[in-house]
Amino acid sequence: MSSHSEAPEISKDPVADSTDLYAFVSPDSPSKVTIIANYLPRQQPAGGPNFYEFGDDVKYAINIDNTGDGKANITYEFHFKTVLTDTGANDLFLYNTGQIKNLTDATWNRKQFYSVTRVDAKGRHEVATDLPCPPCNVGQNSIPNYAALTAQAIKTVGSTTFFAGQRADGFYVDLGSIFDLGELRPFAPAFLLKGAAIAGINTLAATNVHSIAIQVPITELTKDGTAPTDYKAANSTIGVWTTASRQKAKIQGDPVVSVGPYVQVSRLGMPLINEVIIPMGEKDTWNKQVPSKDKQFAKYYDHPTLAALLNVLYPGVFPNLAAYTANANNTRPDLDAVLLTGVPPLLPGFQNYTGPVQADLLRLNVAIPPTDPKSASVLGVIGGDNAGFPNGRRVYDDVTAIELKAVAGALLGAVVPTYKPDGAAAALFDVGGPLAEPKKVADLKAFGLDFPTSFPYLPDPWDGLNNPASQLQPVAG
């Protein structure tokens, strides 16, 4: 999946595990960019007595590179603190002792607040302190109107809007098939081990994450402080990534004490990189590196294991890809462009090239106007929608399908004229009838996803009482 527990060490540290990163020009406020960094994967809504929260001992950061060197020119840092607020001398075991209708209600016993610091060429600036997070969505008895709490937690400070708290996970993927020896359900008849063709299943349906979201004027993110209107302009593309860091030492005791400088333990730019491109033995190392050093991993982009597996698992389906990858001297300039440097102006109306530095960044061309979600293609640029992935990433973009198509060679012919993409590469997931995969945002409702069209753009979290993933059966008496 995008980055849910994608490396051995971070899978043991969920509060610092970045699951997905989104960056897009806001469709309802096109002079601003929205960036969303998700953490804490696979949350089952039915929790208790302890519900999910950000780590008080983790430094979360959203980083922006606007000069193309793979280094942060602007960083937003987030620090959280947890406050026990019950009136019984902190002796209650319950998350809440009554309904929560406002973020200040005394019936909610464990609240979180956060501060925001912006770091840029002018130094460190504390932007906000004690911004409130909403509670986890316990259920309709405890929280009769969760949308009201979401609205209370959206705070605008100066020109920037913030939100931090629980959201429904917007990433959708069929983990059950992909990690069962790489079967793609719609193509199961061509699978080496054969199978029945059925539509994909969203394994992450009805699960939650914790989101840190900001909406910032474009003029506060570009290197010259302007809002470019020419998509080919050198200052039109920014690179974004998120990181989580912990202090270098932790002393076990009561209380636990963390000391020393902060050390990065996870990062995320483009989706699925550490998940699919980076090999098992280097995943933990990759998480600790800065994007400017990603040249050391370029060989894995040039010879991706997944491309070789497609040839083995689907014999005869990708003959051109098999012939191309059989030559060890053939690299993948298409993947280098999409995933490491940004795409030069090869396609009409689109480019997000940041220069020759190879770095894992989610690259967004802020001069390309947003597409109305009603007409947007979840396949982004390859679906004819230049406002979508890999031009940044919107919450509903089908990055799994897009990157599978790219790894299968769908774009290779654009940079290697002698290469003819296999028909199956373009057709991946584009099957008709009952197997049709989503192409429009409205199609995602069939997967349990209904995205709002305003900040913070991810749906309210699933609640524990009515969570459809809880297929509980009556217990026989």
JOSUL-V120629 format. One line per field, one symbol per residue. ss: DSSP state (@ for helix, = for strand, . for the rest). A space follows every 50 residues. Layout:
# JOSUL-V120629
ss=???
This chain:
# JOSUL-V120629
ss=.........@@@.@@@.========......=============...... .......========........===========...........=.... .......=.===========..==========.............@@@@@ @@@.===..=========......@@@@......@@@@@@.......... ......===========@@@................============== =.....============....@@@@@..@@@@@@@@@..@@@@@@@@@@ @@..@@@@@@@@@.....@@@@@@@@......@@@@@@@@@.....=..= ...........====...........=..@@@@.........=.....@@ @@@@@@@....@@@........@@@@@.....@@@....=@@@@@@@... ...........................
